[in-house]
Structure formats: C-alpha cells, structure tokens
Amino acid sequence: MKAATLLFPLILSCIMSFLISGITTLKALGFVENFFSMWMSAWMIAWMFAFPSVLVCAPIAQKLVSLILKNR
C-alpha cells in the first residue's frame, strides 16, 4: 500500500476535524477562559472519528462523482 493512500486521509481528517471542532466549540461555549484546552479535547475526539470516516467515505464519494460525471 502506498503511503499516500493513508497519509492523504490522515492529513485531510486532521485539518477538517481541527477546524470544525474549533468552530463548534466556539459556538457552544464562546471565548471562555479554558477555550483552547476544551477545543483540543474536542478535536482529539473528533479526529478519532474523522480519520476512519474519511477512509470509508472517500471511496464512496469518488464513485458518486464518477457516476454523476459519467451522465454528462
């Protein structure tokens, strides 16, 4: 298996879960005193779910894109 096969979803899930957990933590709590530590805690949990989700969902999304574009 090529390294890129796992490295791309690892980086993608890292960035996306980091941004989304930050936005949702900010919306839920506002800028509280321990915002950063709460964000990091939420991010680690989100990343644990995001990485396997990307591994499962990416091939499905690729097939859907292929089907959509094939009909054009």
mmCIF file of the N, C-alpha and C atoms, coordinates in Angstrom:
data_MODEL
# 
_entry.id   MODEL 
# 
loop_
_atom_site.group_PDB 
_atom_site.id 
_atom_site.type_symbol 
_atom_site.label_atom_id 
_atom_site.label_alt_id 
_atom_site.label_comp_id 
_atom_site.label_asym_id 
_atom_site.label_entity_id 
_atom_site.label_seq_id 
_atom_site.pdbx_PDB_ins_code 
_atom_site.Cartn_x 
_atom_site.Cartn_y 
_atom_site.Cartn_z 
_atom_site.occupancy 
_atom_site.B_iso_or_equiv 
_atom_site.pdbx_formal_charge 
_atom_site.auth_seq_id 
_atom_site.auth_comp_id 
_atom_site.auth_asym_id 
_atom_site.auth_atom_id 
_atom_site.pdbx_PDB_model_num 
ATOM 1   N N  . MET A 1 1  ? 0.844   -1.189 0.000   1.00 0.00 ? 1  MET A N  1 
ATOM 2   C CA . MET A 1 1  ? 0.000   0.000  0.000   1.00 0.00 ? 1  MET A CA 1 
ATOM 3   C C  . MET A 1 1  ? 0.884   1.245  0.000   1.00 0.00 ? 1  MET A C  1 
ATOM 4   N N  . LYS A 1 2  ? 0.547   2.181  -0.852  1.00 0.00 ? 2  LYS A N  1 
ATOM 5   C CA . LYS A 1 2  ? 1.317   3.421  -0.924  1.00 0.00 ? 2  LYS A CA 1 
ATOM 6   C C  . LYS A 1 2  ? 1.071   4.269  0.316   1.00 0.00 ? 2  LYS A C  1 
ATOM 7   N N  . ALA A 1 3  ? 2.102   5.006  0.721   1.00 0.00 ? 3  ALA A N  1 
ATOM 8   C CA . ALA A 1 3  ? 1.984   5.880  1.890   1.00 0.00 ? 3  ALA A CA 1 
ATOM 9   C C  . ALA A 1 3  ? 0.912   6.937  1.667   1.00 0.00 ? 3  ALA A C  1 
ATOM 10  N N  . ALA A 1 4  ? 0.794   7.430  0.443   1.00 0.00 ? 4  ALA A N  1 
ATOM 11  C CA . ALA A 1 4  ? -0.182  8.472  0.145   1.00 0.00 ? 4  ALA A CA 1 
ATOM 12  C C  . ALA A 1 4  ? -1.613  7.996  0.376   1.00 0.00 ? 4  ALA A C  1 
ATOM 13  N N  . THR A 1 5  ? -1.841  6.700  0.247   1.00 0.00 ? 5  THR A N  1 
ATOM 14  C CA . THR A 1 5  ? -3.176  6.139  0.441   1.00 0.00 ? 5  THR A CA 1 
ATOM 15  C C  . THR A 1 5  ? -3.684  6.381  1.862   1.00 0.00 ? 5  THR A C  1 
ATOM 16  N N  . LEU A 1 6  ? -2.780  6.372  2.830   1.00 0.00 ? 6  LEU A N  1 
ATOM 17  C CA . LEU A 1 6  ? -3.157  6.648  4.214   1.00 0.00 ? 6  LEU A CA 1 
ATOM 18  C C  . LEU A 1 6  ? -2.809  8.065  4.652   1.00 0.00 ? 6  LEU A C  1 
ATOM 19  N N  . LEU A 1 7  ? -1.752  8.627  4.097   1.00 0.00 ? 7  LEU A N  1 
ATOM 20  C CA . LEU A 1 7  ? -1.308  9.950  4.525   1.00 0.00 ? 7  LEU A CA 1 
ATOM 21  C C  . LEU A 1 7  ? -2.294  11.044 4.123   1.00 0.00 ? 7  LEU A C  1 
ATOM 22  N N  . PHE A 1 8  ? -2.827  10.980 2.916   1.00 0.00 ? 8  PHE A N  1 
ATOM 23  C CA . PHE A 1 8  ? -3.792  11.989 2.480   1.00 0.00 ? 8  PHE A CA 1 
ATOM 24  C C  . PHE A 1 8  ? -5.023  12.028 3.385   1.00 0.00 ? 8  PHE A C  1 
ATOM 25  N N  . PRO A 1 9  ? -5.707  10.894 3.637   1.00 0.00 ? 9  PRO A N  1 
ATOM 26  C CA . PRO A 1 9  ? -6.873  10.948 4.532   1.00 0.00 ? 9  PRO A CA 1 
ATOM 27  C C  . PRO A 1 9  ? -6.501  11.330 5.968   1.00 0.00 ? 9  PRO A C  1 
ATOM 28  N N  . LEU A 1 10 ? -5.305  10.970 6.392   1.00 0.00 ? 10 LEU A N  1 
ATOM 29  C CA . LEU A 1 10 ? -4.864  11.341 7.740   1.00 0.00 ? 10 LEU A CA 1 
ATOM 30  C C  . LEU A 1 10 ? -4.756  12.859 7.863   1.00 0.00 ? 10 LEU A C  1 
ATOM 31  N N  . ILE A 1 11 ? -4.116  13.496 6.890   1.00 0.00 ? 11 ILE A N  1 
ATOM 32  C CA . ILE A 1 11 ? -3.951  14.952 6.911   1.00 0.00 ? 11 ILE A CA 1 
ATOM 33  C C  . ILE A 1 11 ? -5.292  15.644 6.697   1.00 0.00 ? 11 ILE A C  1 
ATOM 34  N N  . LEU A 1 12 ? -6.083  15.173 5.755   1.00 0.00 ? 12 LEU A N  1 
ATOM 35  C CA . LEU A 1 12 ? -7.387  15.768 5.490   1.00 0.00 ? 12 LEU A CA 1 
ATOM 36  C C  . LEU A 1 12 ? -8.283  15.705 6.731   1.00 0.00 ? 12 LEU A C  1 
ATOM 37  N N  . SER A 1 13 ? -8.355  14.558 7.364   1.00 0.00 ? 13 SER A N  1 
ATOM 38  C CA . SER A 1 13 ? -9.197  14.415 8.553   1.00 0.00 ? 13 SER A CA 1 
ATOM 39  C C  . SER A 1 13 ? -8.674  15.265 9.703   1.00 0.00 ? 13 SER A C  1 
ATOM 40  N N  . CYS A 1 14 ? -7.370  15.416 9.795   1.00 0.00 ? 14 CYS A N  1 
ATOM 41  C CA . CYS A 1 14 ? -6.762  16.254 10.832  1.00 0.00 ? 14 CYS A CA 1 
ATOM 42  C C  . CYS A 1 14 ? -7.192  17.708 10.665  1.00 0.00 ? 14 CYS A C  1 
ATOM 43  N N  . ILE A 1 15 ? -7.027  18.229 9.473   1.00 0.00 ? 15 ILE A N  1 
ATOM 44  C CA . ILE A 1 15 ? -7.344  19.633 9.205   1.00 0.00 ? 15 ILE A CA 1 
ATOM 45  C C  . ILE A 1 15 ? -8.842  19.889 9.355   1.00 0.00 ? 15 ILE A C  1 
ATOM 46  N N  . MET A 1 16 ? -9.655  19.040 8.768   1.00 0.00 ? 16 MET A N  1 
ATOM 47  C CA . MET A 1 16 ? -11.100 19.260 8.814   1.00 0.00 ? 16 MET A CA 1 
ATOM 48  C C  . MET A 1 16 ? -11.641 19.144 10.231  1.00 0.00 ? 16 MET A C  1 
ATOM 49  N N  . SER A 1 17 ? -11.220 18.135 10.975  1.00 0.00 ? 17 SER A N  1 
ATOM 50  C CA . SER A 1 17 ? -11.718 17.985 12.342  1.00 0.00 ? 17 SER A CA 1 
ATOM 51  C C  . SER A 1 17 ? -11.210 19.106 13.236  1.00 0.00 ? 17 SER A C  1 
ATOM 52  N N  . PHE A 1 18 ? -9.998  19.600 12.984  1.00 0.00 ? 18 PHE A N  1 
ATOM 53  C CA . PHE A 1 18 ? -9.447  20.728 13.746  1.00 0.00 ? 18 PHE A CA 1 
ATOM 54  C C  . PHE A 1 18 ? -10.316 21.968 13.551  1.00 0.00 ? 18 PHE A C  1 
ATOM 55  N N  . LEU A 1 19 ? -10.604 22.299 12.301  1.00 0.00 ? 19 LEU A N  1 
ATOM 56  C CA . LEU A 1 19 ? -11.399 23.494 12.007  1.00 0.00 ? 19 LEU A CA 1 
ATOM 57  C C  . LEU A 1 19 ? -12.836 23.375 12.509  1.00 0.00 ? 19 LEU A C  1 
ATOM 58  N N  . ILE A 1 20 ? -13.464 22.268 12.229  1.00 0.00 ? 20 ILE A N  1 
ATOM 59  C CA . ILE A 1 20 ? -14.869 22.108 12.595  1.00 0.00 ? 20 ILE A CA 1 
ATOM 60  C C  . ILE A 1 20 ? -15.037 22.027 14.110  1.00 0.00 ? 20 ILE A C  1 
ATOM 61  N N  . SER A 1 21 ? -14.154 21.323 14.787  1.00 0.00 ? 21 SER A N  1 
ATOM 62  C CA . SER A 1 21 ? -14.268 21.260 16.248  1.00 0.00 ? 21 SER A CA 1 
ATOM 63  C C  . SER A 1 21 ? -14.028 22.626 16.871  1.00 0.00 ? 21 SER A C  1 
ATOM 64  N N  . GLY A 1 22 ? -13.134 23.419 16.292  1.00 0.00 ? 22 GLY A N  1 
ATOM 65  C CA . GLY A 1 22 ? -12.906 24.773 16.792  1.00 0.00 ? 22 GLY A CA 1 
ATOM 66  C C  . GLY A 1 22 ? -14.128 25.650 16.625  1.00 0.00 ? 22 GLY A C  1 
ATOM 67  N N  . ILE A 1 23 ? -14.756 25.570 15.467  1.00 0.00 ? 23 ILE A N  1 
ATOM 68  C CA . ILE A 1 23 ? -15.952 26.377 15.198  1.00 0.00 ? 23 ILE A CA 1 
ATOM 69  C C  . ILE A 1 23 ? -17.104 25.962 16.111  1.00 0.00 ? 23 ILE A C  1 
ATOM 70  N N  . THR A 1 24 ? -17.330 24.678 16.236  1.00 0.00 ? 24 THR A N  1 
ATOM 71  C CA . THR A 1 24 ? -18.449 24.220 17.062  1.00 0.00 ? 24 THR A CA 1 
ATOM 72  C C  . THR A 1 24 ? -18.188 24.453 18.546  1.00 0.00 ? 24 THR A C  1 
ATOM 73  N N  . THR A 1 25 ? -16.952 24.322 18.984  1.00 0.00 ? 25 THR A N  1 
ATOM 74  C CA . THR A 1 25 ? -16.628 24.617 20.387  1.00 0.00 ? 25 THR A CA 1 
ATOM 75  C C  . THR A 1 25 ? -16.837 26.094 20.672  1.00 0.00 ? 25 THR A C  1 
ATOM 76  N N  . LEU A 1 26 ? -16.415 26.946 19.749  1.00 0.00 ? 26 LEU A N  1 
ATOM 77  C CA . LEU A 1 26 ? -16.607 28.386 19.915  1.00 0.00 ? 26 LEU A CA 1 
ATOM 78  C C  . LEU A 1 26 ? -18.093 28.737 19.949  1.00 0.00 ? 26 LEU A C  1 
ATOM 79  N N  . LYS A 1 27 ? -18.870 28.137 19.068  1.00 0.00 ? 27 LYS A N  1 
ATOM 80  C CA . LYS A 1 27 ? -20.306 28.413 19.039  1.00 0.00 ? 27 LYS A CA 1 
ATOM 81  C C  . LYS A 1 27 ? -20.973 27.949 20.329  1.00 0.00 ? 27 LYS A C  1 
ATOM 82  N N  . ALA A 1 28 ? -20.581 26.801 20.832  1.00 0.00 ? 28 ALA A N  1 
ATOM 83  C CA . ALA A 1 28 ? -21.220 26.249 22.023  1.00 0.00 ? 28 ALA A CA 1 
ATOM 84  C C  . ALA A 1 28 ? -20.814 26.984 23.302  1.00 0.00 ? 28 ALA A C  1 
ATOM 85  N N  . LEU A 1 29 ? -19.542 27.396 23.399  1.00 0.00 ? 29 LEU A N  1 
ATOM 86  C CA . LEU A 1 29 ? -19.035 27.944 24.657  1.00 0.00 ? 29 LEU A CA 1 
ATOM 87  C C  . LEU A 1 29 ? -18.696 29.418 24.619  1.00 0.00 ? 29 LEU A C  1 
ATOM 88  N N  . GLY A 1 30 ? -18.422 29.940 23.431  1.00 0.00 ? 30 GLY A N  1 
ATOM 89  C CA . GLY A 1 30 ? -17.886 31.290 23.338  1.00 0.00 ? 30 GLY A CA 1 
ATOM 90  C C  . GLY A 1 30 ? -16.411 31.270 23.751  1.00 0.00 ? 30 GLY A C  1 
ATOM 91  N N  . PHE A 1 31 ? -15.832 32.460 23.870  1.00 0.00 ? 31 PHE A N  1 
ATOM 92  C CA . PHE A 1 31 ? -14.415 32.540 24.273  1.00 0.00 ? 31 PHE A CA 1 
ATOM 93  C C  . PHE A 1 31 ? -14.309 32.471 25.789  1.00 0.00 ? 31 PHE A C  1 
ATOM 94  N N  . VAL A 1 32 ? -14.397 31.268 26.329  1.00 0.00 ? 32 VAL A N  1 
ATOM 95  C CA . VAL A 1 32 ? -14.244 31.071 27.775  1.00 0.00 ? 32 VAL A CA 1 
ATOM 96  C C  . VAL A 1 32 ? -12.768 30.969 28.130  1.00 0.00 ? 32 VAL A C  1 
ATOM 97  N N  . GLU A 1 33 ? -12.488 30.997 29.407  1.00 0.00 ? 33 GLU A N  1 
ATOM 98  C CA . GLU A 1 33 ? -11.098 31.016 29.879  1.00 0.00 ? 33 GLU A CA 1 
ATOM 99  C C  . GLU A 1 33 ? -10.285 29.820 29.379  1.00 0.00 ? 33 GLU A C  1 
ATOM 100 N N  . ASN A 1 34 ? -10.845 28.642 29.429  1.00 0.00 ? 34 ASN A N  1 
ATOM 101 C CA . ASN A 1 34 ? -10.112 27.437 29.020  1.00 0.00 ? 34 ASN A CA 1 
ATOM 102 C C  . ASN A 1 34 ? -10.546 26.958 27.633  1.00 0.00 ? 34 ASN A C  1 
ATOM 103 N N  . PHE A 1 35 ? -10.890 27.902 26.753  1.00 0.00 ? 35 PHE A N  1 
ATOM 104 C CA . PHE A 1 35 ? -11.381 27.570 25.424  1.00 0.00 ? 35 PHE A CA 1 
ATOM 105 C C  . PHE A 1 35 ? -10.406 26.670 24.661  1.00 0.00 ? 35 PHE A C  1 
ATOM 106 N N  . PHE A 1 36 ? -9.121  27.032 24.661  1.00 0.00 ? 36 PHE A N  1 
ATOM 107 C CA . PHE A 1 36 ? -8.158  26.278 23.854  1.00 0.00 ? 36 PHE A CA 1 
ATOM 108 C C  . PHE A 1 36 ? -8.055  24.824 24.314  1.00 0.00 ? 36 PHE A C  1 
ATOM 109 N N  . SER A 1 37 ? -8.003  24.581 25.608  1.00 0.00 ? 37 SER A N  1 
ATOM 110 C CA . SER A 1 37 ? -7.891  23.196 26.087  1.00 0.00 ? 37 SER A CA 1 
ATOM 111 C C  . SER A 1 37 ? -9.166  22.411 25.789  1.00 0.00 ? 37 SER A C  1 
ATOM 112 N N  . MET A 1 38 ? -10.310 23.078 25.872  1.00 0.00 ? 38 MET A N  1 
ATOM 113 C CA . MET A 1 38 ? -11.563 22.393 25.541  1.00 0.00 ? 38 MET A CA 1 
ATOM 114 C C  . MET A 1 38 ? -11.631 22.086 24.044  1.00 0.00 ? 38 MET A C  1 
ATOM 115 N N  . TRP A 1 39 ? -11.131 23.022 23.228  1.00 0.00 ? 39 TRP A N  1 
ATOM 116 C CA . TRP A 1 39 ? -11.085 22.807 21.785  1.00 0.00 ? 39 TRP A CA 1 
ATOM 117 C C  . TRP A 1 39 ? -10.194 21.615 21.467  1.00 0.00 ? 39 TRP A C  1 
ATOM 118 N N  . MET A 1 40 ? -9.018  21.559 22.069  1.00 0.00 ? 40 MET A N  1 
ATOM 119 C CA . MET A 1 40 ? -8.090  20.464 21.787  1.00 0.00 ? 40 MET A CA 1 
ATOM 120 C C  . MET A 1 40 ? -8.677  19.121 22.211  1.00 0.00 ? 40 MET A C  1 
ATOM 121 N N  . SER A 1 41 ? -9.392  19.114 23.322  1.00 0.00 ? 41 SER A N  1 
ATOM 122 C CA . SER A 1 41 ? -10.041 17.885 23.771  1.00 0.00 ? 41 SER A CA 1 
ATOM 123 C C  . SER A 1 41 ? -11.110 17.449 22.767  1.00 0.00 ? 41 SER A C  1 
ATOM 124 N N  . ALA A 1 42 ? -11.924 18.407 22.317  1.00 0.00 ? 42 ALA A N  1 
ATOM 125 C CA . ALA A 1 42 ? -12.955 18.102 21.325  1.00 0.00 ? 42 ALA A CA 1 
ATOM 126 C C  . ALA A 1 42 ? -12.326 17.654 20.013  1.00 0.00 ? 42 ALA A C  1 
ATOM 127 N N  . TRP A 1 43 ? -11.215 18.284 19.650  1.00 0.00 ? 43 TRP A N  1 
ATOM 128 C CA . TRP A 1 43 ? -10.553 17.944 18.399  1.00 0.00 ? 43 TRP A CA 1 
ATOM 129 C C  . TRP A 1 43 ? -10.041 16.508 18.403  1.00 0.00 ? 43 TRP A C  1 
ATOM 130 N N  . MET A 1 44 ? -9.418  16.086 19.495  1.00 0.00 ? 44 MET A N  1 
ATOM 131 C CA . MET A 1 44 ? -8.879  14.722 19.536  1.00 0.00 ? 44 MET A CA 1 
ATOM 132 C C  . MET A 1 44 ? -9.992  13.689 19.390  1.00 0.00 ? 44 MET A C  1 
ATOM 133 N N  . ILE A 1 45 ? -11.116 13.944 20.037  1.00 0.00 ? 45 ILE A N  1 
ATOM 134 C CA . ILE A 1 45 ? -12.258 13.025 19.901  1.00 0.00 ? 45 ILE A CA 1 
ATOM 135 C C  . ILE A 1 45 ? -12.775 13.044 18.463  1.00 0.00 ? 45 ILE A C  1 
ATOM 136 N N  . ALA A 1 46 ? -12.898 14.252 17.904  1.00 0.00 ? 46 ALA A N  1 
ATOM 137 C CA . ALA A 1 46 ? -13.387 14.373 16.528  1.00 0.00 ? 46 ALA A CA 1 
ATOM 138 C C  . ALA A 1 46 ? -12.456 13.669 15.547  1.00 0.00 ? 46 ALA A C  1 
ATOM 139 N N  . TRP A 1 47 ? -11.159 13.812 15.756  1.00 0.00 ? 47 TRP A N  1 
ATOM 140 C CA . TRP A 1 47 ? -10.199 13.201 14.834  1.00 0.00 ? 47 TRP A CA 1 
ATOM 141 C C  . TRP A 1 47 ? -10.268 11.681 14.883  1.00 0.00 ? 47 TRP A C  1 
ATOM 142 N N  . MET A 1 48 ? -10.515 11.134 16.072  1.00 0.00 ? 48 MET A N  1 
ATOM 143 C CA . MET A 1 48 ? -10.623 9.671  16.197  1.00 0.00 ? 48 MET A CA 1 
ATOM 144 C C  . MET A 1 48 ? -11.757 9.131  15.317  1.00 0.00 ? 48 MET A C  1 
ATOM 145 N N  . PHE A 1 49 ? -12.794 9.947  15.122  1.00 0.00 ? 49 PHE A N  1 
ATOM 146 C CA . PHE A 1 49 ? -13.909 9.530  14.276  1.00 0.00 ? 49 PHE A CA 1 
ATOM 147 C C  . PHE A 1 49 ? -13.722 9.978  12.832  1.00 0.00 ? 49 PHE A C  1 
ATOM 148 N N  . ALA A 1 50 ? -13.067 11.115 12.639  1.00 0.00 ? 50 ALA A N  1 
ATOM 149 C CA . ALA A 1 50 ? -12.913 11.669 11.294  1.00 0.00 ? 50 ALA A CA 1 
ATOM 150 C C  . ALA A 1 50 ? -12.020 10.799 10.416  1.00 0.00 ? 50 ALA A C  1 
ATOM 151 N N  . PHE A 1 51 ? -10.911 10.314 10.947  1.00 0.00 ? 51 PHE A N  1 
ATOM 152 C CA . PHE A 1 51 ? -9.977  9.547  10.119  1.00 0.00 ? 51 PHE A CA 1 
ATOM 153 C C  . PHE A 1 51 ? -10.619 8.274  9.561   1.00 0.00 ? 51 PHE A C  1 
ATOM 154 N N  . PRO A 1 52 ? -11.211 7.425  10.396  1.00 0.00 ? 52 PRO A N  1 
ATOM 155 C CA . PRO A 1 52 ? -11.852 6.242  9.800   1.00 0.00 ? 52 PRO A CA 1 
ATOM 156 C C  . PRO A 1 52 ? -13.030 6.611  8.896   1.00 0.00 ? 52 PRO A C  1 
ATOM 157 N N  . SER A 1 53 ? -13.720 7.707  9.223   1.00 0.00 ? 53 SER A N  1 
ATOM 158 C CA . SER A 1 53 ? -14.830 8.144  8.379   1.00 0.00 ? 53 SER A CA 1 
ATOM 159 C C  . SER A 1 53 ? -14.350 8.514  6.982   1.00 0.00 ? 53 SER A C  1 
ATOM 160 N N  . VAL A 1 54 ? -13.220 9.227  6.904   1.00 0.00 ? 54 VAL A N  1 
ATOM 161 C CA . VAL A 1 54 ? -12.661 9.594  5.595   1.00 0.00 ? 54 VAL A CA 1 
ATOM 162 C C  . VAL A 1 54 ? -12.242 8.337  4.842   1.00 0.00 ? 54 VAL A C  1 
ATOM 163 N N  . LEU A 1 55 ? -11.655 7.376  5.538   1.00 0.00 ? 55 LEU A N  1 
ATOM 164 C CA . LEU A 1 55 ? -11.239 6.137  4.874   1.00 0.00 ? 55 LEU A CA 1 
ATOM 165 C C  . LEU A 1 55 ? -12.433 5.405  4.263   1.00 0.00 ? 55 LEU A C  1 
ATOM 166 N N  . VAL A 1 56 ? -13.558 5.437  4.955   1.00 0.00 ? 56 VAL A N  1 
ATOM 167 C CA . VAL A 1 56 ? -14.755 4.744  4.468   1.00 0.00 ? 56 VAL A CA 1 
ATOM 168 C C  . VAL A 1 56 ? -15.490 5.580  3.414   1.00 0.00 ? 56 VAL A C  1 
ATOM 169 N N  . CYS A 1 57 ? -15.622 6.880  3.670   1.00 0.00 ? 57 CYS A N  1 
ATOM 170 C CA . CYS A 1 57 ? -16.455 7.736  2.817   1.00 0.00 ? 57 CYS A CA 1 
ATOM 171 C C  . CYS A 1 57 ? -15.776 8.194  1.529   1.00 0.00 ? 57 CYS A C  1 
ATOM 172 N N  . ALA A 1 58 ? -14.471 8.321  1.521   1.00 0.00 ? 58 ALA A N  1 
ATOM 173 C CA . ALA A 1 58 ? -13.777 8.813  0.324   1.00 0.00 ? 58 ALA A CA 1 
ATOM 174 C C  . ALA A 1 58 ? -14.029 7.922  -0.900  1.00 0.00 ? 58 ALA A C  1 
ATOM 175 N N  . PRO A 1 59 ? -13.902 6.609  -0.797  1.00 0.00 ? 59 PRO A N  1 
ATOM 176 C CA . PRO A 1 59 ? -14.181 5.787  -1.988  1.00 0.00 ? 59 PRO A CA 1 
ATOM 177 C C  . PRO A 1 59 ? -15.642 5.888  -2.444  1.00 0.00 ? 59 PRO A C  1 
ATOM 178 N N  . ILE A 1 60 ? -16.559 6.040  -1.503  1.00 0.00 ? 60 ILE A N  1 
ATOM 179 C CA . ILE A 1 60 ? -17.967 6.194  -1.852  1.00 0.00 ? 60 ILE A CA 1 
ATOM 180 C C  . ILE A 1 60 ? -18.169 7.512  -2.600  1.00 0.00 ? 60 ILE A C  1 
ATOM 181 N N  . ALA A 1 61 ? -17.569 8.574  -2.084  1.00 0.00 ? 61 ALA A N  1 
ATOM 182 C CA . ALA A 1 61 ? -17.679 9.882  -2.733  1.00 0.00 ? 61 ALA A CA 1 
ATOM 183 C C  . ALA A 1 61 ? -17.059 9.847  -4.129  1.00 0.00 ? 61 ALA A C  1 
ATOM 184 N N  . GLN A 1 62 ? -15.930 9.160  -4.273  1.00 0.00 ? 62 GLN A N  1 
ATOM 185 C CA . GLN A 1 62 ? -15.292 9.058  -5.586  1.00 0.00 ? 62 GLN A CA 1 
ATOM 186 C C  . GLN A 1 62 ? -16.195 8.340  -6.582  1.00 0.00 ? 62 GLN A C  1 
ATOM 187 N N  . LYS A 1 63 ? -16.866 7.273  -6.140  1.00 0.00 ? 63 LYS A N  1 
ATOM 188 C CA . LYS A 1 63 ? -17.780 6.552  -7.023  1.00 0.00 ? 63 LYS A CA 1 
ATOM 189 C C  . LYS A 1 63 ? -18.980 7.411  -7.401  1.00 0.00 ? 63 LYS A C  1 
ATOM 190 N N  . LEU A 1 64 ? -19.504 8.173  -6.425  1.00 0.00 ? 64 LEU A N  1 
ATOM 191 C CA . LEU A 1 64 ? -20.629 9.049  -6.719  1.00 0.00 ? 64 LEU A CA 1 
ATOM 192 C C  . LEU A 1 64 ? -20.247 10.132 -7.722  1.00 0.00 ? 64 LEU A C  1 
ATOM 193 N N  . VAL A 1 65 ? -19.083 10.714 -7.562  1.00 0.00 ? 65 VAL A N  1 
ATOM 194 C CA . VAL A 1 65 ? -18.610 11.727 -8.511  1.00 0.00 ? 65 VAL A CA 1 
ATOM 195 C C  . VAL A 1 65 ? -18.468 11.121 -9.897  1.00 0.00 ? 65 VAL A C  1 
ATOM 196 N N  . SER A 1 66 ? -17.921 9.937  -9.955  1.00 0.00 ? 66 SER A N  1 
ATOM 197 C CA . SER A 1 66 ? -17.764 9.256  -11.238 1.00 0.00 ? 66 SER A CA 1 
ATOM 198 C C  . SER A 1 66 ? -19.119 9.009  -11.904 1.00 0.00 ? 66 SER A C  1 
ATOM 199 N N  . LEU A 1 67 ? -20.089 8.570  -11.123 1.00 0.00 ? 67 LEU A N  1 
ATOM 200 C CA . LEU A 1 67 ? -21.433 8.331  -11.666 1.00 0.00 ? 67 LEU A CA 1 
ATOM 201 C C  . LEU A 1 67 ? -22.073 9.631  -12.151 1.00 0.00 ? 67 LEU A C  1 
ATOM 202 N N  . ILE A 1 68 ? -21.927 10.685 -11.377 1.00 0.00 ? 68 ILE A N  1 
ATOM 203 C CA . ILE A 1 68 ? -22.528 11.970 -11.743 1.00 0.00 ? 68 ILE A CA 1 
ATOM 204 C C  . ILE A 1 68 ? -21.899 12.498 -13.028 1.00 0.00 ? 68 ILE A C  1 
ATOM 205 N N  . LEU A 1 69 ? -20.581 12.446 -13.116 1.00 0.00 ? 69 LEU A N  1 
ATOM 206 C CA . LEU A 1 69 ? -19.890 12.997 -14.266 1.00 0.00 ? 69 LEU A CA 1 
ATOM 207 C C  . LEU A 1 69 ? -20.007 12.116 -15.503 1.00 0.00 ? 69 LEU A C  1 
ATOM 208 N N  . LYS A 1 70 ? -20.257 10.847 -15.310 1.00 0.00 ? 70 LYS A N  1 
ATOM 209 C CA . LYS A 1 70 ? -20.421 9.937  -16.437 1.00 0.00 ? 70 LYS A CA 1 
ATOM 210 C C  . LYS A 1 70 ? -21.707 10.242 -17.194 1.00 0.00 ? 70 LYS A C  1 
ATOM 211 N N  . ASN A 1 71 ? -22.708 10.737 -16.492 1.00 0.00 ? 71 ASN A N  1 
ATOM 212 C CA . ASN A 1 71 ? -24.001 11.037 -17.102 1.00 0.00 ? 71 ASN A CA 1 
ATOM 213 C C  . ASN A 1 71 ? -24.025 12.374 -17.816 1.00 0.00 ? 71 ASN A C  1 
ATOM 214 N N  . ARG A 1 72 ? -22.952 13.095 -17.846 1.00 0.00 ? 72 ARG A N  1 
ATOM 215 C CA . ARG A 1 72 ? -22.915 14.418 -18.519 1.00 0.00 ? 72 ARG A CA 1 
ATOM 216 C C  . ARG A 1 72 ? -22.630 14.261 -19.980 1.00 0.00 ? 72 ARG A C  1 
# 
